[in-house]
C-alpha cells in the first residue's frame, strides 16, 4: 500500500488568483500514476462548500515514455460568499485490491475581487456629504389614499374569496408546466450530444443528474441522493430498474451502446408520466375543495 501511494502525485490549483462574486472559477486537478492504477475523479454532483459546481471537463489519459500516466480534469465553479478568500482541495480515489484510497492535493486559495471598497474602509462622513438632497414634495391627501387602498383590498379580497381555488390551481399548473418545459429543453439538448466519447459520456452523466433533480423538485422525494434500488422503490415503473442500470453501466463501466440511447429516451418518458400524474393530483385537489 505504501508503494502505491508514493507512486501517486496529485496536483490541484485554481487557474485564477482572484474572481468576482458569481464569476466562473476554474480548478485544475491532475494526477500522475502508473498505467495499472485506476483513478476516480469526484463528480460535479458532490458538495464543495461555498463553491457551486457548474461543469467538469475531463481529459483522456496520457502515458509518456517513462511509463507514467496522467489524468486531468478542469472543474468550473461559482461562489457567492463575501469572504476575502476561500480555499479548496479536491481529492481523488485510487482503486486498490480491497477498497479505494483517497489522495488529496495541497490546499489552494482564490481571493475575492471586490468592485466596491470593504465596508471598514468607507468614510461615512464623505459619503453622506456626496448624497444629493432632493427638495421636499407636498404629502398626498392621506384620507383619499387610505380610502383607495381599502377599496382595492376589498375588491381583491372578494375576487380571492370567489375564485381563490381556481387562481391557485392555475398558478400551480402554470409553474408545473413551465418547469417541465425548461427540463425537457435542457434534457433534449444533452440527449443530442450523447456519444461514446469523454465529452459525450459527460453529457450522459449530466442528463442523468438533471433527470434526478427534476423528479426531486416535481415530487418532493430526494431522488438526487437515492440509490438505484431506492429510486425503483419510490417510483413504480417497470422500466425504471433496467433503464437506470443501463445508464449506470455506460457512465461508470464504459459500456456504451445503442441501448444507452434508448435508456435515456425512456427516462424522458418516465419524467413526462410523473409530470402528468402531478397535474392530475392538482386538478383532483381542486375538485375535492
C-alpha positions in Angstrom: 0.0 0.0 0.0 2.8 2.5 0.8 4.5 1.8 -2.5 1.3 2.6 -4.4 0.7 5.9 -2.5 4.3 7.0 -3.3 3.7 6.5 -7.0 0.7 8.8 -7.0 1.1 12.5 -7.4 -2.0 14.7 -7.1 -1.8 18.4 -8.2 -4.7 20.8 -7.7 -4.9 24.6 -8.1 -7.1 27.4 -9.2 -6.4 28.9 -12.7 -7.4 32.3 -11.4 -5.8 34.1 -8.4 -9.0 36.1 -7.8 -12.6 36.3 -9.0 -15.7 38.4 -8.6 -18.8 37.1 -6.9 -20.7 34.8 -9.3 -17.9 34.7 -11.8 -16.7 31.3 -13.2 -13.7 29.9 -11.3 -11.7 27.1 -12.8 -9.9 24.5 -10.7 -7.5 22.1 -12.5 -6.9 18.6 -11.0 -4.1 16.5 -12.4 -2.9 13.0 -11.2 0.3 11.2 -12.3 0.4 7.4 -11.7 1.4 4.1 -13.1 -0.8 2.8 -16.0 -2.0 -0.1 -13.9 -3.7 2.1 -11.4 -7.4 3.1 -11.7 -8.2 6.7 -10.8 -11.6 8.1 -10.0 -12.3 11.9 -10.1 -15.2 13.3 -8.0 -18.4 14.2 -10.0 -19.9 17.7 -10.0 -22.9 16.4 -8.1 -21.0 16.4 -4.8 -20.8 19.3 -2.3 -17.8 21.6 -2.5 -18.5 24.0 0.4 -19.2 27.6 -0.8 -18.3 26.6 -4.4 -21.3 25.8 -6.6 -20.2 23.3 -9.3 -21.2 24.2 -12.9 -19.4 21.6 -15.0 -16.4 19.2 -15.2 -14.2 18.8 -18.3 -12.3 15.5 -18.3 -9.3 14.9 -20.5 -8.2 11.4 -21.8 -5.4 9.6 -20.1 -1.9 10.2 -21.5 1.1 7.9 -20.9 4.7 9.1 -21.6 7.8 7.2 -22.4 8.7 6.8 -18.8 5.6 4.7 -18.2 3.8 7.5 -16.3 0.1 8.1 -16.9 -1.5 11.5 -16.4 -5.3 12.0 -15.9 -6.6 15.6 -15.6 -9.9 17.4 -15.3 -11.0 21.1 -15.0 -13.8 21.9 -12.7 -15.8 25.1 -13.2 -17.3 26.7 -10.0 -19.1 29.9 -8.9 -19.2 31.2 -5.4 -21.3 33.9 -3.8 -19.5 34.4 -0.5 -18.3 37.8 0.6 -15.3 36.5 2.5 -11.9 37.9 1.4 -10.7 34.4 0.3 -11.8 30.8 0.0 -9.7 27.6 -0.1 -10.4 24.3 -1.8 -8.8 20.9 -2.3 -10.4 18.1 -4.4 -9.3 14.5 -3.5 -9.2 11.6 -6.0 -9.8 7.9 -5.3 -7.4 5.2 -6.3 -8.7 1.7 -6.6 -6.9 -1.0 -4.6 -7.4 -4.7 -4.3 -9.8 -4.4 -1.3 -11.1 -0.8 -1.3 -10.4 2.7 -2.6 -7.7 5.0 -1.2 -8.3 8.8 -1.2 -5.4 11.1 -2.0 -5.7 14.9 -1.7 -3.6 17.6 -3.2 -2.3 20.6 -1.3 -4.9 23.3 -0.5 -5.2 26.2 -2.9 -6.7 29.7 -2.4 -8.7 32.1 -4.5 -9.3 35.7 -3.4 -12.4 37.8 -3.8 -12.1 40.6 -6.3 -14.2 43.4 -4.9 -15.9 46.0 -7.1 -16.6 48.3 -4.0 -14.2 49.0 -1.1 -14.5 47.0 2.0 -17.1 48.4 4.5 -14.4 49.2 7.1 -12.6 51.3 4.5 -15.6 53.5 3.6 -15.5 57.0 5.1 -19.1 57.7 6.2 -18.8 61.5 6.5 -17.6 62.0 2.9 -20.2 59.5 1.7 -23.1 61.4 3.4 -21.8 64.7 2.0 -21.8 63.4 -1.5 -25.5 62.3 -1.4 -27.7 64.9 -3.3 -30.6 66.3 -1.3 -33.9 66.5 -3.2 -36.5 69.2 -2.3 -39.4 68.2 -0.2 -42.6 67.4 -2.0 -46.1 68.1 -0.5 -47.7 65.0 1.1 -50.6 63.4 -0.8 -54.1 63.5 0.7 -53.8 60.8 3.4 -57.6 60.3 3.6 -58.1 59.7 -0.1 -55.1 57.5 -0.2 -56.4 55.4 2.7 -59.8 55.0 1.1 -58.3 54.0 -2.2 -56.1 51.4 -0.6 -59.1 50.0 1.4 -61.2 49.8 -1.7 -58.5 47.9 -3.6 -58.1 45.4 -0.7 -61.8 44.8 -0.6 -62.0 44.1 -4.3 -59.0 41.8 -4.2 -60.5 40.0 -1.1 -63.8 39.4 -2.9 -62.0 38.1 -6.0 -59.9 35.8 -4.0 -62.9 34.6 -2.0 -64.8 33.8 -5.1 -62.0 32.5 -7.3 -59.2 31.7 -4.9 -59.1 28.0 -5.6 -59.1 28.4 -9.3 -56.4 31.1 -9.1 -54.2 28.9 -7.0 -54.8 25.9 -9.3 -54.0 27.9 -12.4 -50.8 29.3 -10.9 -49.6 25.8 -9.7 -50.4 24.3 -13.1 -48.6 27.1 -14.9 -45.5 26.8 -12.7 -45.5 23.0 -13.2 -45.8 23.4 -17.0 -43.0 26.0 -17.1 -40.6 23.8 -15.1 -41.5 20.8 -17.3 -40.8 22.8 -20.4 -37.4 24.0 -19.1 -36.4 20.5 -18.1 -37.3 19.0 -21.5 -35.4 21.7 -23.4 -32.2 21.1 -21.3 -32.6 17.3 -21.3 -33.1 17.1 -25.1 -30.1 19.4 -25.7 -27.9 16.9 -23.7 -29.5 13.9 -25.5 -28.4 15.2 -28.9 -24.8 15.3 -27.7 -24.5 11.9 -26.0 -21.9 9.6 -27.6 -19.2 7.1 -26.8 -16.6 9.8 -26.1 -15.4 11.6 -23.0 -17.5 14.6 -23.8 -20.5 12.5 -24.8 -20.3 10.4 -21.6 -20.1 13.7 -19.6 -23.3 14.8 -21.3 -24.9 11.4 -20.4 -23.9 11.9 -16.7 -25.3 15.5 -16.8 -28.6 14.3 -18.3 -29.0 11.6 -15.6 -28.3 14.2 -12.8 -30.7 16.7 -14.4 -33.4 13.9 -14.6 -33.0 13.1 -10.9 -33.1 16.7 -9.8 -36.2 17.4 -11.8 -38.1 14.4 -10.3 -37.0 15.6 -6.9 -38.5 19.0 -7.4 -41.6 17.5 -9.0 -42.4 15.0 -6.3 -40.6 16.3 -3.2 -38.8 12.9 -2.9 -35.0 13.1 -2.6 -34.2 11.2 -5.8 -30.9 13.0 -6.3 -29.5 11.2 -3.2 -31.2 7.8 -3.8 -29.5 4.7 -5.0 -31.0 2.8 -7.9 -32.9 0.4 -5.6 -34.4 3.3 -3.6 -35.5 5.0 -6.8 -37.2 1.9 -8.0 -39.0 1.5 -4.7 -40.3 5.1 -4.8 -41.2 5.3 -8.5 -43.4 2.5 -9.6 -42.5 2.0 -13.3 -41.5 -1.5 -14.6 -38.9 0.0 -17.0 -37.1 2.0 -14.4 -34.7 -0.5 -12.9 -33.4 -1.9 -16.2 -33.1 1.7 -17.6 -31.1 3.0 -14.7 -28.8 0.0 -14.8 -28.1 0.6 -18.5 -27.3 4.3 -17.8 -25.0 3.5 -14.8 -23.2 0.8 -16.9 -22.4 3.3 -19.6 -21.3 6.1 -17.1 -19.3 4.0 -14.6 -18.4 0.9 -16.6 -17.9 2.5 -20.1 -20.4 0.0 -21.6 -21.9 2.5 -24.1 -24.2 1.1 -26.8 -27.4 1.9 -28.7 -29.3 0.6 -25.6 -27.8 3.5 -23.7 -29.5 6.0 -26.1 -32.8 4.1 -25.8 -32.5 4.1 -22.0 -32.0 7.9 -21.9 -35.2 8.3 -24.0 -37.1 6.0 -21.6 -36.1 8.3 -18.7 -37.6 11.2 -20.5 -40.9 9.3 -21.0 -40.9 8.4 -17.3 -40.4 12.0 -16.3 -43.3 13.0 -18.6 -45.5 10.4 -16.9 -44.7 11.7 -13.5 -45.4 15.3 -14.7 -48.9 14.3 -15.9 -49.6 12.5 -12.6 -48.7 15.6 -10.6 -51.0 17.7 -12.9 -53.8 15.2 -12.2 -53.2 15.5 -8.4 -53.6 19.3 -8.5 -56.9 19.0 -10.5 -58.2 16.4 -8.1 -57.4 18.6 -5.1 -59.4 21.5 -6.5 -62.4 19.2 -7.2 -62.4 18.0 -3.6 -62.1 21.5 -2.1 
